[in-house]
Amino acid sequence: MSFYSGAGGKAPSMEVITIDSSDDDEDQVIPAAASSSGQKRARKSPTSKASVKNQNQEVIALLDDSSDDDDNNPVPKMDRKRKARPCIEDEIIDIESSVEVRKPAAARKRTASKNNSADNDDSPVIPFHLFETTTVKSPSALSQEKRKYFQTLREAIGLDVPNRQIQWLIISNFLIDFRYVYEKLPDIVQIPRVVVFYGSYFAGMDNIHFQQVQQLIMKNWKDAAERNGNTVEFIRLVPGDPPRSKTNPLPVKITYGCHHTKMFLTGFDDQISNEGGGGSTRQSMIRVVVHTANLGASDVEYKTNGFYAQNFPLKEKKVEQRPAIVNPYKVWTKSGGDYNATAAAKSTCTFENDLADYMASYGYNTLQSWCAPTLGGSMDIREARLKRFGQSMDSQSSSTAYPSQKAVNANDTSRILTSQELSLPDLIRQYDYSSAYAVLIPSVPGYHQGMAIHKYGYLKLRREIMDAFPSSQTLGEKRKKKSPIVCQISSLGSLQEKWLRKFFSALDYTSTHTTNPLDENCMSTKPLQSLTKIIWPTTDEIRNSVEGVAGGGSVPGREANLQKPFLKPLYHRWSKRDGGKDPFLTAHHIPHIKTVVQPSPSFGDDRSIEWLLLSSHNLSKAAWGQVQNNKRTGGKDCFIAHWELGVMFSPATLLEVCGMTKPVRILSIGYDGAKDNGTISLCDDDVDDDGSSDFINVRVPLPYDVHTPDAYNGRDDYWIAE
């Protein structure tokens, strides 16, 4: 593999740093690290210097989602010649936090004074966080207020919370370094049930040495779990394998597909204080985490990545006691600002259906108990597991069992997950997602047709945008003066101008109601610059990052894909030019986060956001789908090659969690002059900068300038990783 450290589109005159590897799998490529000498030549900025903690470790420069680079051609093989440079690897800081279950928004009393504490019920979590990088860990790097927008991997999963008992954990990812996970999360062996879905190891499936190391780590993890009476399963998902096989549950074989989703599902029990000081009870909950990082040190600690996380309680046993599930898209009337009850009619819970349907696509339907039996008043299952190793429940020390386990009242199971055997999709449906303030946007490999054509990929995102913005709201001044959609990605597929036009025409909230993506020729004819801006790092931005060119393997872009004439005017820098604003210190951390944002048209000081997507999707047909003719049925289908998952936010989806007292406005922090008072509150209804208080402001930590990104100029060359 070659990293071009010269001008984009001028390969003959470039300095080429070759990274050699070989890969027998056509659906993914993971290069070895760049050479030490190459790394030194590439680094020019003082910010690229980082202390080396373990000189005997190796850097793994991964090529994330390489199958996105070309939807029709197999990924070229690479050789392996140069020696890897030492690994830069720091400890993850374990920060304990006490986060109580938030009361329903309608029941919360809003106060004039804002409390910034993370465990305060009046301060809900922000829509998404950024993973804590090595730069942010420095005590003097950021103010304490801005530091709250970052969390560690452990915090994202939901670990280290006092009086919390983790019952089960689902890990879903593209690339996993099992050594890193096992070393950084050693207590994971204490979780009763863990299931890991993955696409590949770090360093590739063909590297015999790394393959043996990874398999040994997996075996040690499994043995350690079983010694504690627990279980862990590792399931590799490869759409290119034979259909209905162990690694491909799909009915079809998709040669260049991959499993690219990045997600955690954490099942846990929390001790909840009763209102009025009447003791406490335990409640089973699920934590849904959708993120953008591969599970390795280079991604989690050295690249810019983000995650959405929200906790949901177990459903009430009696249906009549469950809260009403309302449509998340709320319509505000102009007469008095009252909430339109018609638009909030009861409906099925879309979040639950989408999540359960997505997990069902994995084909993992084993019936099993998902909790420590002590909570259900029975010890049989755990006792049986331990007897396999000649142990008993009495012989288990407190170090191998969660400390809160013995304090559980076995008779109080009103909101506790029972030991009933459930499949994974059925387990998902045990929880109440009515408070979700995001909408899931999944992609599942296959040929989707009929009603299912709108369930996945960009057609699913379009449907959610249409629901969030009824056609009546898209008229008027905003429709006359729209803002291009900002697409920030870490991989660029082989695109055609027609597909790109159809894609952004379908997602633009001002035109989606009049655009039919199933119509081959129904798309905007306006210049592409008016439809989108693509955030893609320059060669200098990669070279001057903390990882240098070795980290650039996580931003794969072939020259043949990047140099297309219709794309060049769309490119914008990741960071501000010449050391401009960098409020979250992300300019020198390679972007592996993936976001799609439609800013609001600028009217005076109002520089808000209409909708935002945080996702594993990159910009490719393989990830988002392509509408095509179905010769067998004569109709249309949407072909998708990858498993992907994202979350979409809009003022409509955030309205309920903000109390439904005023319309919601989404603002980015740090770049556009919006007031940054350091609060971590999701909802801030203080008066705006212009003195008005017509909105509830929701502030999101976007790590780049979404409103005025710097377009490429004559000095900027797009980053190429062949």
KEZALUM-163004 format. One record per residue (C-alpha): residue in one letter; x, y, z. Coordinates in steps of 0.02 Angstrom, whole numbers, always signed. Example, Ala and Ser with C-alpha at 12.3 -4.5 7.8 and 13.67 -1.06 7.14 Angstrom:
// KEZALUM-163004
PT code      u      v      w
PT    A   +615   -225   +390
PT    S   +684    -53   +357
END
This chain:
// KEZALUM-163004
PT code      u      v      w
PT    M     +0     +0     +0
PT    S    +63   +174    -38
PT    F    +34   +334    +57
PT    Y    +63   +484    -58
PT    S   +141   +625    +41
PT    G   +144   +744   -107
PT    A    +11   +835   -205
PT    G   -153   +746   -237
PT    G   -176   +700   -417
PT    K    +11   +715   -456
PT    A    +71   +540   -419
PT    P   +228   +539   -529
PT    S   +309   +678   -428
PT    M   +259   +612   -257
PT    E   +362   +541   -119
PT    V   +284   +370    -95
PT    I   +292   +280    +70
PT    T   +258    +97    +38
PT    I   +171    -13   +163
PT    D   +182   -196   +119
PT    S    +58   -330   +162
PT    S    -42   -465    +81
PT    D   -226   -503   +101
PT    D   -320   -654    +42
PT    D   -487   -583    +95
PT    E   -566   -480    -41
PT    D   -682   -387    +76
PT    Q   -555   -302   +187
PT    V   -375   -245   +188
PT    I   -275   -197   +340
PT    P    -98   -137   +305
PT    A    +50   -154   +420
PT    A   +128     +2   +494
PT    A   +234   +128   +402
PT    S   +421   +126   +425
PT    S   +507   +226   +559
PT    S   +607   +323   +431
PT    G   +453   +363   +329
PT    Q   +365   +419   +485
PT    K   +504   +541   +528
PT    R   +506   +616   +355
PT    A   +319   +643   +359
PT    R   +307   +730   +527
PT    K   +341   +916   +527
PT    S   +232   +986   +664
PT    P   +280   +984   +849
PT    T   +105   +922   +885
PT    S   +147   +758   +801
PT    K   +269   +712   +939
PT    A   +204   +587  +1065
PT    S   +291   +492  +1202
PT    V   +324   +311  +1166
PT    K   +272   +205  +1311
PT    N   +307    +28  +1250
PT    Q   +453    +20  +1131
PT    N   +427   -164  +1100
PT    Q   +250   -142  +1037
PT    E   +204   -120   +854
PT    V    +94    +11   +775
PT    I    -48    -59   +673
PT    A    -99    +61   +534
PT    L   -267     -5   +484
PT    L   -361    +25   +324
PT    D   -539    +46   +382
PT    D   -679     -7   +268
PT    S   -566    -32   +118
PT    S   -705   -121    +27
PT    D   -788    +49    +13
PT    D   -650   +107   -102
PT    D   -714    +11   -251
PT    D   -882    -72   -263
PT    N   -839   -179   -414
PT    N   -655   -224   -403
PT    P   -566   -332   -275
PT    V   -449   -239   -159
PT    P   -267   -254   -218
PT    K   -146   -354   -115
PT    M     +0   -275    -25
PT    D   +173   -338    +21
PT    R   +258   -328   +189
PT    K   +438   -266   +187
PT    R   +467   -123   +305
PT    K   +489   -135   +491
PT    A   +349    -65   +599
PT    R   +384    +81   +713
PT    P   +355    +67   +902
PT    C   +178    +77   +966
PT    I   +117   +232  +1054
PT    E     +2   +165  +1188
PT    D    -58   +248  +1346
PT    E   -167   +186  +1486
PT    I   -353   +223  +1478
PT    I   -404   +328  +1626
PT    D   -541   +243  +1727
PT    I   -655   +382  +1784
PT    E   -795   +334  +1901
PT    S   -959   +420  +1874
PT    S  -1126   +408  +1960
PT    V  -1263   +424  +1830
PT    E  -1436   +397  +1897
PT    V  -1584   +349  +1791
PT    R  -1660   +507  +1721
PT    K  -1843   +540  +1753
PT    P  -1958   +563  +1604
PT    A  -1939   +735  +1528
PT    A  -2119   +783  +1561
PT    A  -2098   +744  +1746
PT    R  -1939   +845  +1771
PT    K  -1949  +1016  +1848
PT    R  -1843  +1138  +1748
PT    T  -1743  +1259  +1853
PT    A  -1668  +1426  +1810
PT    S  -1496  +1381  +1875
PT    K  -1401  +1249  +1777
PT    N  -1307  +1112  +1867
PT    N  -1162  +1043  +1766
PT    S  -1145   +882  +1865
PT    A  -1155   +726  +1759
PT    D  -1260   +637  +1890
PT    N  -1393   +771  +1905
PT    D  -1565   +725  +1840
PT    D  -1591   +901  +1772
PT    S  -1436   +884  +1661
PT    P  -1466   +747  +1532
PT    V  -1319   +685  +1431
PT    I  -1275   +775  +1270
PT    P  -1327   +692  +1106
PT    F  -1154   +622  +1075
PT    H   -980   +626  +1150
PT    L   -804   +615  +1080
PT    F   -684   +479  +1134
PT    E   -547   +544  +1248
PT    T   -383   +554  +1151
PT    T   -206   +562  +1218
PT    T   -203   +750  +1192
PT    V   -362   +778  +1292
PT    K   -296   +671  +1435
PT    S   -166   +804  +1474
PT    P   -227   +899  +1628
PT    S   -189  +1067  +1550
PT    A   -258  +1028  +1376
PT    L   -439  +1083  +1398
PT    S   -545  +1171  +1525
PT    Q   -642  +1059  +1641
PT    E   -803  +1115  +1557
PT    K   -749  +1060  +1382
PT    R   -671   +902  +1449
PT    K   -846   +844  +1493
PT    Y   -882   +821  +1309
PT    F   -756   +678  +1307
PT    Q   -768   +505  +1383
PT    T   -657   +353  +1391
PT    L   -697   +184  +1315
PT    R   -746   +118  +1486
PT    E   -866   +262  +1515
PT    A   -942   +238  +1344
PT    I   -981    +55  +1380
PT    G  -1054   +101  +1550
PT    L   -923    +26  +1665
PT    D   -857    +94  +1831
PT    V  -1026   +158  +1891
PT    P  -1050   +126  +2078
PT    N  -1179     -7  +2123
PT    R  -1197    -61  +1942
PT    Q  -1197   -245  +1896
PT    I  -1162   -285  +1714
PT    Q  -1265   -435  +1659
PT    W  -1222   -451  +1476
PT    L  -1126   -363  +1340
PT    I  -1138   -363  +1149
PT    I   -986   -299  +1054
PT    S  -1006   -266   +868
PT    N   -862   -198   +766
PT    F   -767   -203   +602
PT    L   -588   -222   +667
PT    I   -544   -282   +842
PT    D   -376   -296   +926
PT    F   -425   -426  +1056
PT    R   -261   -399  +1147
PT    Y   -304   -215  +1171
PT    V   -483   -252  +1227
PT    Y   -429   -389  +1348
PT    E   -291   -282  +1424
PT    K   -391   -122  +1439
PT    L   -551   -206  +1500
PT    P   -484   -348  +1609
PT    D   -645   -356  +1711
PT    I   -741   -404  +1554
PT    V   -716   -586  +1603
PT    Q   -830   -556  +1752
PT    I   -980   -515  +1642
PT    P  -1096   -668  +1640
PT    R  -1125   -666  +1452
PT    V  -1027   -580  +1314
PT    V  -1053   -599  +1126
PT    V   -930   -521  +1004
PT    F   -974   -493   +820
PT    Y   -827   -436   +714
PT    G   -764   -424   +536
PT    S   -578   -450   +558
PT    Y   -429   -439   +675
PT    F   -312   -293   +675
PT    A   -168   -326   +552
PT    G   -276   -438   +442
PT    M   -333   -618   +435
PT    D   -184   -670   +327
PT    N    -46   -620   +447
PT    I     -7   -787   +528
PT    H    +87   -714   +677
PT    F    -48   -588   +723
PT    Q   -183   -715   +689
PT    Q   -104   -835   +813
PT    V    -85   -697   +943
PT    Q   -266   -643   +922
PT    Q   -331   -821   +933
PT    L   -227   -852  +1089
PT    I   -299   -696  +1170
PT    M   -475   -752  +1125
PT    K   -442   -923  +1200
PT    N   -373   -848  +1361
PT    W   -523   -731  +1372
PT    K   -642   -877  +1350
PT    D   -551   -985  +1478
PT    A   -547   -844  +1606
PT    A   -733   -811  +1583
PT    E   -775   -994  +1605
PT    R   -672  -1004  +1765
PT    N   -790   -870  +1832
PT    G   -942   -968  +1774
PT    N   -971   -849  +1628
PT    T   -970   -866  +1439
PT    V   -902   -770  +1289
PT    E   -933   -805  +1105
PT    F   -837   -737   +956
PT    I   -933   -731   +792
PT    R   -852   -669   +632
PT    L   -969   -597   +501
PT    V   -914   -602   +318
PT    P  -1047   -570   +185
PT    G   -928   -640    +54
PT    D   -930   -815   +131
PT    P  -1054   -948    +73
PT    P  -1234   -901   +117
PT    R  -1316   -974   +272
PT    S  -1145  -1022   +339
PT    K  -1069   -995   +511
PT    T   -994   -829   +458
PT    N  -1128   -773   +336
PT    P  -1308   -785   +398
PT    L  -1375   -699   +242
PT    P  -1469   -791   +105
PT    V  -1347   -722    -25
PT    K  -1160   -705    -47
PT    I  -1098   -527    -67
PT    T   -919   -537   -125
PT    Y   -855   -367    -73
PT    G   -965   -337    +78
PT    C   -906   -319   +257
PT    H   -969   -300   +435
PT    H   -929   -118   +472
PT    T  -1048    -77   +617
PT    K   -974    -11   +780
PT    M  -1089    -36   +929
PT    F  -1101    -90  +1110
PT    L  -1258   -155  +1194
PT    T  -1237   -165  +1382
PT    G  -1366   -248  +1494
PT    F  -1350   -198  +1676
PT    D  -1441   -176  +1841
PT    D  -1432    -10  +1933
PT    Q  -1480    +29  +2111
PT    I  -1608   +169  +2101
PT    S  -1651   +280  +2248
PT    N  -1837   +286  +2283
PT    E  -1920   +456  +2281
PT    G  -1948   +528  +2454
PT    G  -1798   +440  +2528
PT    G  -1884   +273  +2547
PT    G  -1733   +162  +2515
PT    S  -1686    +97  +2344
PT    T  -1733    -36  +2217
PT    R  -1642   -115  +2073
PT    Q  -1689    -91  +1892
PT    S  -1629   -183  +1737
PT    M  -1577    -71  +1593
PT    I  -1495    -76  +1423
PT    R  -1363    +46  +1363
PT    V  -1359    +71  +1175
PT    V  -1194   +139  +1110
PT    V  -1172   +178   +925
PT    H   -997   +239   +884
PT    T   -865   +261   +749
PT    A   -705   +181   +819
PT    N   -624    +15   +782
PT    L   -571    -71   +943
PT    G   -385    -39   +948
PT    A   -268    +86  +1031
PT    S   -238   +182   +870
PT    D   -424   +215   +846
PT    V   -487   +238  +1023
PT    E   -343   +342  +1092
PT    Y   -263   +430   +943
PT    K   -400   +468   +817
PT    T   -552   +578   +825
PT    N   -705   +468   +853
PT    G   -878   +495   +924
PT    F  -1017   +396  +1006
PT    Y  -1200   +407  +1051
PT    A  -1252   +322  +1213
PT    Q  -1421   +313  +1298
PT    N  -1491   +203  +1436
PT    F  -1665   +126  +1428
PT    P  -1761    +38  +1568
PT    L  -1844   -131  +1566
PT    K  -2025   -125  +1512
PT    E  -2160   -128  +1644
PT    K  -2234   -301  +1662
PT    K  -2411   -239  +1637
PT    V  -2444   -158  +1470
PT    E  -2562    -30  +1545
PT    Q  -2421    +31  +1660
PT    R  -2302    +66  +1517
PT    P  -2280   +246  +1458
PT    A  -2368   +294  +1298
PT    I  -2256   +275  +1147
PT    V  -2269   +432  +1045
PT    N  -2209   +479   +874
PT    P  -2037   +559   +901
PT    Y  -2072   +690   +768
PT    K  -2167   +833   +846
PT    V  -2253   +974   +752
PT    W  -2266  +1146   +832
PT    T  -2411  +1258   +786
PT    K  -2387  +1445   +765
PT    S  -2541  +1485   +867
PT    G  -2476  +1499  +1044
PT    G  -2337  +1373  +1015
PT    D  -2445  +1230  +1077
PT    Y  -2395  +1052  +1042
PT    N  -2494   +972   +902
PT    A  -2574   +820   +982
PT    T  -2621   +745   +814
PT    A  -2438   +731   +766
PT    A  -2403   +640   +929
PT    A  -2524   +498   +899
PT    K  -2475   +332   +975
PT    S  -2371   +222   +864
PT    T  -2254    +75   +873
PT    C  -2082   +111   +942
PT    T  -1974   +136   +788
PT    F  -1811   +130   +887
PT    E  -1855    -41   +960
PT    N  -1909   -112   +793
PT    D  -1755    -49   +703
PT    L  -1635   -115   +835
PT    A  -1717   -286   +851
PT    D  -1731   -303   +662
PT    Y  -1549   -257   +640
PT    M  -1488   -381   +771
PT    A  -1596   -517   +690
PT    S  -1495   -494   +529
PT    Y  -1345   -571   +619
PT    G  -1437   -737   +624
PT    Y  -1391   -761   +807
PT    N  -1549   -838   +879
PT    T  -1482   -949  +1017
PT    L  -1604   -962  +1162
PT    Q  -1513   -924  +1324
PT    S  -1525   -835  +1490
PT    W  -1450   -660  +1487
PT    C  -1435   -622  +1672
PT    A  -1352   -683  +1829
PT    P  -1484   -801  +1902
PT    T  -1467   -723  +2075
PT    L  -1577   -581  +2017
PT    G  -1719   -695  +1973
PT    G  -1709   -791  +2136
PT    S  -1625   -944  +2059
PT    M  -1443   -998  +2066
PT    D  -1459  -1152  +1956
PT    I  -1379  -1089  +1795
PT    R  -1228  -1005  +1875
PT    E  -1206  -1152  +1994
PT    A  -1206  -1271  +1846
PT    R  -1074  -1170  +1756
PT    L   -959  -1167  +1907
PT    K   -978  -1354  +1939
PT    R   -898  -1385  +1771
PT    F   -738  -1319  +1850
PT    G   -760  -1402  +2018
PT    Q   -812  -1240  +2104
PT    S   -963  -1185  +2203
PT    M  -1050  -1021  +2232
PT    D   -979  -1012  +2408
PT    S   -802  -1027  +2342
PT    Q   -818   -873  +2232
PT    S   -723   -728  +2304
PT    S   -788   -551  +2295
PT    S   -653   -512  +2167
PT    T   -731   -626  +2038
PT    A   -912   -578  +2067
PT    Y   -989   -407  +2051
PT    P   -996   -334  +2227
PT    S  -1178   -285  +2216
PT    Q  -1232   -461  +2173
PT    K  -1254   -519  +2352
PT    A  -1353   -364  +2400
PT    V  -1494   -400  +2278
PT    N  -1666   -431  +2350
PT    A  -1717   -591  +2260
PT    N  -1901   -558  +2297
PT    D  -1903   -388  +2213
PT    T  -1907   -431  +2027
PT    S  -2035   -304  +1967
PT    R  -1909   -216  +1854
PT    I  -1774   -349  +1847
PT    L  -1734   -453  +1694
PT    T  -1778   -633  +1732
PT    S  -1675   -787  +1689
PT    Q  -1798   -833  +1551
PT    E  -1710   -898  +1395
PT    L  -1723   -773  +1253
PT    S  -1651   -749  +1080
PT    L  -1550   -590  +1053
PT    P  -1690   -499   +957
PT    D  -1815   -547  +1093
PT    L  -1694   -485  +1226
PT    I  -1689   -316  +1139
PT    R  -1879   -306  +1148
PT    Q  -1881   -324  +1338
PT    Y  -1833   -141  +1357
PT    D  -1929    +22  +1339
PT    Y  -1856   +140  +1207
PT    S  -1995   +269  +1212
PT    S  -1874   +401  +1278
PT    A  -1751   +383  +1133
PT    Y  -1692   +551  +1068
PT    A  -1608   +478   +912
PT    V  -1666   +375   +764
PT    L  -1568   +221   +710
PT    I  -1507   +216   +529
PT    P  -1454    +36   +489
PT    S  -1384    -43   +333
PT    V  -1397   -231   +307
PT    P  -1317   -324   +160
PT    G  -1438   -388    +30
PT    Y  -1562   -345   -107
PT    H  -1704   -254    -19
PT    Q  -1869   -231   -108
PT    G  -2053   -198    -75
PT    M  -2086   -117    +93
PT    A  -1911   -165   +152
PT    I  -1830    -51    +24
PT    H  -1852    +96   +144
PT    K  -1787     +4   +299
PT    Y  -1601    +21   +266
PT    G  -1468   +135   +198
PT    Y  -1498   +308   +129
PT    L  -1681   +271    +91
PT    K  -1707   +242   +277
PT    L  -1619   +406   +318
PT    R  -1726   +495   +189
PT    R  -1885   +428   +267
PT    E  -1833   +490   +439
PT    I  -1789   +662   +369
PT    M  -1959   +671   +286
PT    D  -2044   +629   +452
PT    A  -1940   +758   +546
PT    F  -1978   +894   +419
PT    P  -2157   +887   +354
PT    S  -2174   +962   +181
PT    S  -2262  +1116   +248
PT    Q  -2107  +1160   +349
PT    T  -1990  +1153   +200
PT    L  -2075  +1300   +112
PT    G  -2034  +1484   +132
PT    E  -1867  +1569   +151
PT    K  -1770  +1414   +204
PT    R  -1815  +1328    +42
PT    K  -1760  +1477    -59
PT    K  -1592  +1489    +31
PT    K  -1533  +1315    +79
PT    S  -1366  +1258   +145
PT    P  -1268  +1115    +67
PT    I  -1260   +951   +163
PT    V  -1090   +930   +246
PT    C  -1024   +752   +227
PT    Q   -873   +712   +336
PT    I   -807   +536   +309
PT    S   -649   +429   +328
PT    S   -666   +329   +167
PT    L   -725   +371     -8
PT    G   -794   +240   -126
PT    S   -796   +232   -314
PT    L   -935   +356   -351
PT    Q  -1025   +419   -504
PT    E  -1095   +595   -516
PT    K  -1271   +531   -547
PT    W  -1273   +426   -389
PT    L  -1203   +571   -288
PT    R  -1339   +687   -353
PT    K  -1476   +563   -312
PT    F  -1402   +532   -140
PT    F  -1395   +714    -84
PT    S  -1557   +763   -172
PT    A  -1644   +627    -70
PT    L  -1570   +687    +95
PT    D  -1594   +875    +75
PT    Y  -1742   +917   +186
PT    T  -1794  +1057    +68
PT    S  -1810   +942    -83
PT    T  -1835   +765    -19
PT    H  -2026   +777    -26
PT    T  -2017   +817   -211
PT    T  -1879   +691   -251
PT    N  -1915   +509   -285
PT    P  -1755   +407   -273
PT    L  -1843   +259   -354
PT    D  -1859   +364   -510
PT    E  -1697   +344   -605
PT    N  -1692   +522   -668
PT    C  -1771   +614   -522
PT    M  -1631   +718   -446
PT    S  -1571   +896   -428
PT    T  -1487   +974   -579
PT    K  -1406  +1113   -478
PT    P  -1216  +1122   -464
PT    L  -1149   +992   -345
PT    Q  -1068  +1129   -240
PT    S  -1243  +1186   -193
PT    L  -1289  +1010   -137
PT    T  -1141   +957    -30
PT    K   -972   +993    +46
PT    I   -856   +845    +78
PT    I   -738   +855   +227
PT    W   -581   +758   +177
PT    P   -410   +782   +260
PT    T   -266   +853   +162
PT    T    -96   +772   +146
PT    D    -21   +898   +268
PT    E   -158   +868   +396
PT    I   -118   +681   +397
PT    R    +71   +708   +399
PT    N    +59   +833   +542
PT    S    -57   +725   +648
PT    V     +1   +641   +808
PT    E    +17   +477   +713
PT    G    +91   +543   +552
PT    V    +67   +450   +389
PT    A    +58   +282   +479
PT    G   -112   +333   +546
PT    G   -170   +382   +372
PT    G   -212   +202   +332
PT    S   -375   +230   +425
PT    V   -425   +359   +293
PT    P   -417   +254   +135
PT    G   -443   +346    -26
PT    R   -383   +287   -195
PT    E   -320   +416   -315
PT    A   -437   +348   -449
PT    N   -584   +384   -334
PT    L   -527   +553   -269
PT    Q   -468   +635   -429
PT    K   -635   +632   -519
PT    P   -671   +806   -587
PT    F   -846   +821   -512
PT    L   -776   +786   -338
PT    K   -629   +907   -331
PT    P   -733  +1066   -305
PT    L   -821   +984   -157
PT    Y   -668   +952    -46
PT    H   -647  +1048   +116
PT    R   -515  +1036   +251
PT    W   -536   +940   +415
PT    S   -457  +1080   +517
PT    K   -455  +1268   +501
PT    R   -317  +1337   +392
PT    D   -156  +1406   +468
PT    G   -192  +1354   +646
PT    G   -366  +1426   +661
PT    K   -496  +1379   +791
PT    D   -478  +1207   +869
PT    P   -595  +1207  +1019
PT    F   -584  +1019  +1053
PT    L   -401   +993  +1005
PT    T   -449   +876   +864
PT    A   -353   +961   +721
PT    H   -201   +848   +746
PT    H   -299   +688   +775
PT    I   -342   +598   +613
PT    P   -531   +599   +584
PT    H   -607   +428   +594
PT    I   -775   +497   +650
PT    K   -910   +499   +515
PT    T  -1046   +632   +514
PT    V  -1174   +700   +392
PT    V  -1247   +869   +437
PT    Q  -1367   +990   +355
PT    P  -1338  +1163   +428
PT    S  -1480  +1287   +435
PT    P  -1473  +1432   +312
PT    S  -1386  +1580   +394
PT    F  -1509  +1716   +446
PT    G  -1416  +1842   +551
PT    D  -1337  +1754   +700
PT    D  -1442  +1597   +683
PT    R  -1317  +1464   +629
PT    S  -1403  +1308   +690
PT    I  -1414  +1131   +622
PT    E  -1568  +1054   +541
PT    W  -1516   +872   +563
PT    L  -1360   +773   +604
PT    L  -1303   +594   +577
PT    L  -1165   +506   +676
PT    S  -1129   +340   +594
PT    S  -1012   +203   +535
PT    H  -1067   +240   +356
PT    N   -936   +310   +239
PT    L   -978   +388    +72
PT    S  -1002   +236    -40
PT    K  -1137   +139   -129
PT    A  -1083    -16    -32
PT    A  -1127    +68   +133
PT    W  -1279   +172    +85
PT    G  -1355    +67    -54
PT    Q  -1396    +86   -237
PT    V  -1571    +79   -311
PT    Q  -1574    -36   -462
PT    N  -1695   -129   -573
PT    N  -1746   -302   -518
PT    K  -1755   -405   -677
PT    R  -1848   -547   -593
PT    T  -1991   -444   -521
PT    G  -1985   -298   -641
PT    G  -1982   -179   -493
PT    K  -1845    -93   -395
PT    D  -1729   -151   -257
PT    C  -1593    -69   -154
PT    F  -1430   -164   -152
PT    I  -1320   -142     +3
PT    A  -1154   -232    +32
PT    H  -1111   -185   +212
PT    W  -1179   -197   +388
PT    E  -1180    -17   +453
PT    L  -1265    +77   +594
PT    G  -1290   +261   +633
PT    V  -1399   +379   +734
PT    M  -1490   +532   +668
PT    F  -1536   +684   +775
PT    S  -1651   +828   +733
PT    P  -1745   +960   +834
PT    A  -1897   +846   +819
PT    T  -1813   +694   +894
PT    L  -1739   +796  +1036
PT    L  -1899   +886  +1081
PT    E  -1968   +763  +1208
PT    V  -1807   +745  +1307
PT    C  -1798   +935  +1317
PT    G  -1966   +944  +1405
PT    M  -2078   +993  +1258
PT    T  -2088  +1172  +1323
PT    K  -2015  +1259  +1169
PT    P  -1949  +1215   +997
PT    V  -1772  +1145   +996
PT    R  -1623  +1219   +906
PT    I  -1460  +1120   +879
PT    L  -1299  +1221   +889
PT    S  -1119  +1169   +865
PT    I   -989  +1229   +990
PT    G   -832  +1331   +968
PT    Y   -827  +1372   +782
PT    D   -978  +1479   +742
PT    G   -979  +1603   +885
PT    A  -1121  +1517   +978
PT    K  -1123  +1545  +1164
PT    D  -1016  +1415  +1251
PT    N  -1051  +1422  +1435
PT    G   -967  +1255  +1467
PT    T  -1127  +1165  +1512
PT    I  -1148   +982  +1473
PT    S  -1336   +997  +1482
PT    L  -1428   +934  +1332
PT    C  -1560  +1069  +1351
PT    D  -1514  +1248  +1388
PT    D  -1661  +1367  +1387
PT    D  -1565  +1520  +1446
PT    V  -1591  +1675  +1340
PT    D  -1501  +1671  +1174
PT    D  -1362  +1788  +1123
PT    D  -1489  +1901  +1038
PT    G  -1591  +1916  +1197
PT    S  -1732  +1801  +1143
PT    S  -1787  +1641  +1226
PT    D  -1892  +1564  +1090
PT    F  -1791  +1402  +1082
PT    I  -1711  +1269  +1188
PT    N  -1531  +1260  +1130
PT    V  -1449  +1090  +1112
PT    R  -1260  +1102  +1095
PT    V  -1161   +965  +1005
PT    P   -971   +945  +1004
PT    L   -941   +931   +817
PT    P   -751   +922   +799
PT    Y   -742  +1028   +641
PT    D   -818  +1187   +571
PT    V   -983  +1132   +495
PT    H  -1043  +1305   +443
PT    T   -889  +1379   +361
PT    P   -762  +1240   +326
PT    D   -610  +1295   +228
PT    A   -618  +1243    +46
PT    Y   -461  +1172    -34
PT    N   -347  +1301   -116
PT    G   -190  +1288   -221
PT    R    -88  +1233    -70
PT    D   -204  +1091    -17
PT    D   -189   +915    -86
PT    Y   -312   +779    -43
PT    W   -242   +633    +56
PT    I   -217   +475    -45
PT    A   -195   +299    +25
PT    E   -181   +171   -114
END
